[in-house]
Amino acid sequence: MILGIIGQSEAAQAAEPRGPATLPEASVQKPTSDGLAAFEYYELHNPAAAAPPGVRIASLAAPPALPVLPGVPAIPPVAFDCSTDVTDAFNSWLTNVANGSIVALVPGGCYRSNGTILFNNKRNITVLGNGATIKASGAPDCPAGTTSNGNGYCVVPKNSAGTCPTGSVLITATGECAWPVNRAQLWFDRGAGLTVRDLTLQGSNFTPDCAQSNPARSCYDSAREADGNLFVRGSDGVLIDKVHFKNAWGDAVQASPGGSWDADGRGAVMARNVTVRNSTVDTVGRMAFSCSGCQNMAVQDSTITNVGYWVVDVEVEAKTWTGDITLERNTYSTVYLGLIAVTPNLAPSTLGPIVVRDNVGTDAPPTCTNAMRIGLPNTPQSPSVTVTGNKLYGGAEGIRVSAAHADVTQNTVDFPRLGCGQYTGVIFDGVPSGSITGNTILNATRLYERRPATATVCGNRTTASGAFDEPVPC
């Protein structure tokens, strides 16, 4: 069976070779000439099992259930006009999708899912979104033991002491105890070789401005912070390309361990080799991208806006886990805090390397915080931090680093003077080796701080043009 696009002539169809074949990726992504989001089955590998030639998917309530063949894009046999929730039907179909398959969504289709589409331990699967959207239409369904309060929260009774049970969160406005529900439009649980392209994932957070100073953290809701767009739990080799993340209460992409583990994290499977590129994030209550246990994570060439906390947060949450990030050529705006925070929670977890290169912030944050905060003194530190070529706005501090070695070079940091008191361009707090060179620091009260005084500091400037000769030429 070969899948094609509406608009191909009958003569061209007849000229196609018979038998199964792999559909070129470019052809499945073409829109139809009349704007309909539809495929056409123009040749059948198994006539007895398939719809007749010439059937337009757009004219059906859902595509027919056809055999999934190796190398041939398979269309989920579910509604694609957001007329009904497809979570259960989509997940049931996925259980029979073999490793090595291509899952192709109807071009421009809309898949309503108030739960999670789960890829459970799948390998070498490609999801071709073809401009389709998987979207939540509201709050997630409440799990057993909880009830909906009608305002988007799953609540549980207070315990006999009048406090919220462990695992629940107090809703200050109502005094109720909310039970956070883990939900994402897509969830990869372990597995390997997973690719997602040209897809929109949309949640239910429509806060217009996440970077307000009053009210503070307007986009963040602790009772909903587990409601994200994409979870990567212990998967190895994940490519996320041209994906649009929208309206999450939690994180757009959360990379964290999968499996089960003991109190020190032993037994967990790290999320490994996760790359996000050419993608967008628009409105998230927490982070655009987070890692609580990952190896070799990268975010590249993406645009991020309206973020409730940090663009990126690497926050290792068990003693035996790891965390690192390469952050390159991204543009961000309307962010409540800053570009990146790297904070180990528990010693002796391993951090790094951390690479932050050629990113651009286009506006100032509303808070007196750091544009970047990489590591904390007297905690496990990354062996290597590279921060170069970035253009940033700072609150009270620009780039703060604690690491075994750090090079902060050729960055531009500007301070809009938010009434924060002191403004410091670069702070090395416990960095015994490295350099602060070639940076342009504007509107600061101090160019740098350095503890201990062993890293090289030379060849910077505090004006938009002129020689790089501060505090001394290199």
C-alpha positions in Angstrom: 0.0 0.0 0.0 1.3 3.4 -0.9 -0.2 6.6 0.5 -0.5 9.7 -1.7 -1.9 13.2 -1.8 -5.2 14.3 -3.2 -4.7 16.1 -6.5 -2.6 13.6 -8.3 -4.0 12.6 -11.7 -5.3 9.2 -12.5 -2.6 8.8 -15.1 0.1 9.5 -12.6 -1.5 7.1 -10.2 -1.6 4.4 -12.8 2.1 4.9 -13.5 3.0 4.2 -9.9 4.7 0.8 -9.3 2.7 -1.9 -7.7 3.5 -3.3 -4.3 4.5 -1.8 -0.9 6.9 1.2 -0.9 8.1 3.9 1.4 6.4 7.2 0.8 8.9 10.1 0.5 8.6 12.4 3.5 8.1 15.5 1.3 5.0 14.1 -0.3 3.1 13.4 2.9 3.7 16.9 4.0 2.2 18.6 1.0 -1.2 20.3 1.5 -4.0 19.5 -0.8 -4.8 22.0 -3.6 -8.3 22.8 -2.2 -7.0 23.3 1.3 -8.7 20.1 2.7 -6.7 18.2 5.3 -6.8 14.9 3.6 -4.9 11.9 2.2 -6.1 9.8 -0.7 -5.5 6.1 -1.0 -4.5 5.9 -4.6 -3.0 2.4 -4.7 -3.7 -0.6 -2.5 -1.3 -3.3 -1.4 -4.2 -5.5 -0.1 -7.5 -4.7 -1.8 -9.4 -7.0 0.4 -8.4 -5.1 3.6 -8.4 -1.5 2.3 -10.8 1.1 1.2 -11.4 1.4 -2.6 -9.0 3.5 -4.6 -9.8 7.2 -4.7 -11.4 7.4 -1.2 -10.8 10.8 0.3 -10.0 10.5 4.0 -11.5 14.0 4.6 -15.0 12.6 3.6 -14.8 10.0 6.4 -15.5 10.2 10.1 -12.1 8.5 10.6 -9.6 6.8 8.3 -10.2 3.1 7.9 -8.1 0.6 9.9 -5.6 -0.8 7.5 -2.6 -3.1 8.0 0.5 -1.4 9.2 3.3 -2.3 6.8 7.0 -1.8 7.3 8.2 1.5 5.9 4.7 2.6 4.9 3.1 5.6 6.7 0.2 4.4 8.7 -2.7 6.7 9.5 -4.4 6.2 12.9 -8.0 5.2 12.4 -9.4 7.9 14.6 -11.4 11.1 14.1 -9.2 14.0 13.1 -11.6 17.0 13.3 -11.5 17.4 17.1 -15.2 16.3 17.2 -14.5 13.6 19.8 -11.8 12.5 22.2 -9.5 10.0 20.5 -7.2 9.1 23.4 -8.3 5.6 24.0 -8.8 4.7 20.4 -5.4 6.1 19.4 -3.6 4.3 22.3 -5.4 1.1 21.5 -4.2 1.3 17.9 -0.6 2.2 18.9 -0.3 -1.1 20.9 -0.4 -2.9 17.5 2.0 -0.5 15.7 5.3 -2.4 15.2 8.7 -1.0 15.9 10.1 0.6 12.8 6.8 2.1 11.7 5.8 5.6 10.4 2.8 7.1 12.0 1.4 9.8 9.7 -1.3 12.2 10.8 -3.8 13.6 8.4 -2.4 17.0 7.1 -3.9 19.8 9.1 -6.0 17.4 11.1 -7.1 18.1 14.7 -6.9 15.3 17.2 -8.7 15.9 20.5 -7.1 14.2 23.5 -7.9 15.2 27.1 -5.5 12.5 28.2 -2.1 11.3 26.8 -1.1 9.6 23.6 1.4 7.1 24.9 4.3 5.5 23.0 5.3 2.7 25.4 8.8 1.3 24.9 8.6 1.8 21.1 11.6 1.7 18.9 12.5 3.5 15.6 9.1 5.2 15.3 8.6 8.4 13.3 5.5 10.6 13.8 4.9 12.7 10.8 2.5 15.4 12.0 1.9 17.0 8.6 0.8 20.2 10.3 -1.8 18.4 12.5 -2.6 19.4 16.1 -3.1 17.2 19.1 -4.9 19.3 21.6 -6.6 19.2 25.0 -10.0 20.6 25.2 -9.9 21.3 28.9 -8.7 19.9 32.2 -7.7 16.2 32.3 -10.1 13.6 33.6 -9.8 13.0 37.3 -8.2 9.8 38.5 -9.9 7.4 40.9 -10.1 8.7 44.4 -10.5 12.3 43.2 -13.4 14.4 42.0 -13.6 17.4 39.8 -14.4 20.7 41.5 -15.8 22.2 38.2 -12.9 24.6 37.9 -10.3 22.4 36.3 -8.9 20.8 39.5 -9.1 17.2 40.8 -9.6 17.5 44.5 -9.3 15.2 47.5 -10.7 15.6 51.0 -8.5 17.0 53.7 -7.1 14.6 56.3 -8.3 14.4 59.9 -5.8 17.1 60.9 -7.4 19.5 58.5 -4.4 19.6 56.1 -3.9 18.4 52.6 -2.8 14.8 52.1 0.7 14.1 51.0 1.0 14.5 47.2 -1.8 17.1 47.0 -1.6 20.9 46.8 -3.6 23.5 48.6 -5.7 25.8 46.4 -5.3 29.0 48.3 -8.4 30.7 46.8 -10.8 27.9 47.7 -9.1 26.0 50.5 -9.4 22.8 48.6 -6.7 20.1 48.2 -5.9 19.6 44.5 -4.3 16.4 43.2 -1.9 17.1 40.3 -2.5 15.0 37.3 0.4 13.9 35.0 -0.7 14.6 31.5 1.0 15.5 28.2 -0.3 15.4 24.7 2.6 13.0 23.9 4.4 10.7 26.3 7.5 8.6 25.3 8.1 6.0 28.0 11.6 4.5 27.4 12.1 3.0 23.9 14.6 4.4 21.4 14.9 6.0 18.0 11.8 8.3 18.2 11.2 11.2 15.9 8.4 13.8 15.8 8.1 16.3 13.0 5.7 19.0 11.9 3.2 18.7 14.7 1.4 21.1 17.2 0.9 20.0 20.8 -1.6 22.2 22.6 -2.7 22.2 26.3 -5.3 24.3 28.1 -3.3 27.2 29.6 -4.3 30.5 27.9 -2.6 33.0 30.3 -1.9 36.0 28.0 1.3 37.3 29.8 3.5 34.9 31.8 6.1 37.6 32.5 4.2 40.0 34.7 5.6 41.3 37.9 2.1 41.9 39.3 0.6 39.4 39.8 3.8 37.5 40.1 4.0 34.1 38.3 0.6 34.6 36.7 1.2 31.7 34.4 2.2 29.2 37.0 -0.2 26.9 39.0 1.4 24.4 41.4 -1.7 22.2 41.2 -1.3 22.0 37.4 2.4 21.9 36.9 2.4 18.2 35.9 0.3 19.1 32.8 2.8 19.5 30.0 3.1 19.0 26.2 5.6 16.2 25.8 7.2 13.9 28.3 10.3 11.9 27.5 10.8 9.3 30.2 13.9 7.3 29.8 13.9 7.2 26.0 17.2 7.1 24.0 17.5 9.0 20.7 14.6 11.4 20.5 14.5 14.0 17.7 11.8 16.7 17.9 11.8 18.8 14.8 9.4 21.6 13.7 7.1 20.9 16.6 5.0 23.7 18.1 4.3 23.6 21.8 1.5 25.6 23.1 -0.5 26.4 26.2 1.0 24.0 28.7 0.5 24.5 32.5 3.8 22.6 33.1 6.8 22.2 30.7 6.7 22.1 26.9 9.3 19.3 27.0 10.3 17.4 30.1 13.2 14.9 29.9 13.4 12.7 32.9 14.2 9.1 33.9 12.0 6.2 33.2 11.5 2.9 34.9 11.7 2.4 38.6 14.5 3.3 41.1 15.5 3.3 44.7 15.9 6.2 47.1 19.2 7.2 45.5 17.9 6.9 41.9 19.6 3.5 41.2 17.7 1.5 38.5 16.4 4.6 36.6 16.9 4.9 32.9 18.1 8.4 31.9 16.5 10.2 29.0 19.4 10.2 26.5 20.3 11.9 23.3 17.2 14.2 23.2 17.3 17.0 20.6 14.7 19.7 20.0 15.3 21.9 16.9 13.4 24.3 14.6 10.5 24.4 17.1 8.4 27.0 18.9 7.1 27.3 22.4 4.2 29.7 23.1 2.8 29.8 26.7 4.0 27.4 29.4 3.5 27.7 33.1 6.9 26.4 34.1 9.8 25.8 31.8 10.0 25.5 28.1 12.5 22.7 28.5 13.5 20.8 31.6 15.8 17.9 32.5 15.5 16.2 35.9 17.7 13.3 34.7 19.2 13.3 31.2 22.3 12.8 29.1 23.2 14.7 26.0 20.1 17.0 25.7 20.1 19.8 23.1 17.8 22.7 22.2 18.6 24.4 18.9 17.3 27.0 16.5 14.0 27.4 18.3 11.8 30.4 19.3 10.3 30.6 22.8 7.8 33.1 24.3 5.5 33.6 27.3 7.2 31.4 29.9 6.3 31.2 33.6 9.8 30.4 34.9 13.0 29.6 33.0 13.5 28.8 29.3 15.6 25.8 30.4 15.9 24.2 33.8 18.4 21.4 34.5 17.5 20.2 38.0 18.9 16.7 38.8 16.7 15.0 41.4 18.6 11.9 42.6 22.1 11.2 43.7 23.0 8.9 40.9 21.3 10.9 38.1 23.0 13.1 35.5 22.1 16.4 33.7 23.5 18.4 30.9 22.4 20.7 28.1 23.5 22.3 24.8 21.5 25.4 24.1 22.3 27.0 20.7 20.9 29.7 18.4 17.5 30.1 20.1 15.5 33.3 20.5 13.3 34.0 23.6 11.0 36.7 24.9 8.4 37.3 27.6 10.1 35.1 30.2 9.5 35.6 33.9 13.0 34.6 35.0 15.8 34.0 32.5 17.4 31.8 29.9 18.7 28.9 32.0 19.0 27.6 35.5 21.2 24.6 36.4 20.8 23.4 40.0 21.7 20.1 41.4 19.3 19.0 44.1 21.3 16.2 45.7 25.0 15.4 46.0 26.8 13.7 44.3 24.7 13.9 41.1 26.7 14.7 37.9 26.1 17.9 35.9 27.4 18.9 32.6 28.9 19.8 30.3 26.8 22.9 29.9 27.0 24.8 26.6 25.1 28.0 26.0 25.9 29.5 22.6 24.5 32.2 20.3 21.1 32.7 22.0 19.2 35.9 21.9 16.8 37.4 24.4 14.7 40.2 22.9 13.3 41.9 26.0 14.0 42.4 29.7 12.6 40.2 32.5 10.3 41.7 35.1 12.4 40.3 38.0 15.7 41.1 39.7 17.2 37.7 38.9 19.9 36.3 36.6 19.8 36.0 32.9 21.6 32.7 33.5 22.3 30.8 36.7 24.5 27.8 36.2 25.4 25.8 39.3 25.5 26.8 42.9 28.6 27.2 45.2 29.4 24.4 47.5 27.3 21.9 45.5 28.1 19.4 42.8 29.4 21.4 39.8 29.7 20.9 36.1 33.3 20.1 35.1 32.8 22.4 32.1 30.6 25.4 31.3 30.8 27.3 28.0 28.8 30.5 27.5 29.6 32.4 24.3 28.0 34.7 21.7 24.7 35.3 23.6 22.7 38.5 23.7 20.9 38.8 26.9 19.0 41.2 29.3 19.6 40.8 33.0 17.6 41.7 36.1 20.2 42.3 38.9 22.8 39.9 37.5 23.8 38.8 34.0 25.6 35.4 33.9 26.3 33.6 37.2 28.4 30.5 37.1 29.7 27.9 39.6 31.7 25.2 37.9 35.1 23.5 37.9 36.0 25.4 34.7 34.0 28.1 32.8 34.6 30.2 29.8 32.3 33.2 29.4 33.2 35.0 26.1 31.8 37.3 23.5 28.4 37.8 25.1 26.4 41.0 25.3 24.5 41.6 28.6 22.3 44.7 29.0 20.6 45.9 32.2 17.3 47.8 31.9 17.7 49.0 35.5 14.6 47.6 37.2 15.4 49.1 40.6 17.4 46.1 41.7 20.4 48.0 43.2 23.6 46.5 42.0 24.0 45.2 38.4 26.8 42.8 37.8 27.6 41.5 34.3 29.4 38.2 35.0 29.8 36.4 38.4 32.2 33.5 38.9 31.2 32.0 42.3 33.6 29.2 42.9 35.2 28.9 39.5 38.9 28.2 39.9 39.7 27.9 36.2 38.4 29.7 33.1 38.0 33.1 31.5 35.8 36.2 31.2 36.8 37.8 27.9 35.4 39.6 24.9 32.1 40.5 26.6 30.0 43.7 26.2 28.3 44.6 29.5 25.9 47.6 29.3 24.4 49.7 32.1 26.0 47.7 34.8 27.4 48.9 38.1 30.1 46.2 38.1 31.6 44.4 35.2 32.3 41.2 37.1 32.8 39.4 40.4 35.3 36.5 40.8 35.7 34.1 43.6 38.4 32.8 43.8 40.5 35.4 41.9 42.1 32.8 39.6 40.1 32.8 36.3 41.4 35.2 33.6 39.4 38.4 33.2 40.5 40.7 30.4 39.4 42.3 27.1 35.8 43.2 27.9 34.0 46.5 27.4 31.2 48.5 29.0 30.1 50.4 25.9 28.3 49.3 22.8 31.3 50.1 20.7 35.0 50.7 21.2 38.0 48.7 22.4 37.7 45.5 24.4 40.1 46.6 27.1 38.4 46.2 30.5 39.5 45.7 33.2 42.7 45.4 31.1 43.5 44.4 27.5 44.2 40.7 27.0 
